[in-house]
Structure formats: structure tokens, C-alpha cells
Amino acid sequence: MARSVAIFDRGPHWDPTKSVYEQETGPDHLASMRASHERGVLLMGGPFTDQGAVAGIAVLETATPEEAEQLMARDPSVRYLDVRGVVALRKVIDPHVQVS
């Protein structure tokens, strides 16, 4: 299994007058994330602020890093361009594996 961290950024359709939950694709995005969590793929995630701008993070556990990329590409908010999509997807190093 591979652990990855996805970072989302606001996109061109982001409405700055609304919270992340009030965005047009907010309910579908939350349902998608909830389903991923229930399947054990999304370990944790949610919105955070990055120097005043709202962004999102998702920690995923998938068979491969490519599966994590595909999962995030199917997210309703990414597909409908409310967010710019995954601006960073990084593999998490297992703390039990020695890195040289």
C-alpha cells in the first residue's frame, strides 16, 4: 500500500464569498470524500488555511500512488474546476522503513 498526501488549491470557479461547504460542488465533494473514508482510502482530510487562502488536504492510502492521483482526478470539485485540483501529491515515507 502507498500513502500519499494531496494538496488542493482554489480554482477559477471558487466563490470567495462562500465557505468550502457552500461551494457549488461542496456537497458532492464531501460525499466523495466520505465514501473514500468509509472504504479506508481517505485516512484524514479537510480544509485548512494557507496564509489566508483556503486550501484542502487529503491523506490517502491506495495500492499505488497512481491510484491516489486517479481518485483525486475524479473528485467532483476537481472535475468541475471549483479547485485547481491536486497541486501536490507526494508519497509519504513509511517511518518503519530505513531511508538511505
Secondary structure, 3 states (H helix, E strand, C coil): CEEEEEEEEECCCCCCCCCHHHCCCHHHHHHHHHHHHHCCCEEEEEEEEECCEEEEEEEEEECCHHHHHHHHHCCHHHHCCCEEEEEEEEECCCCCCCCC
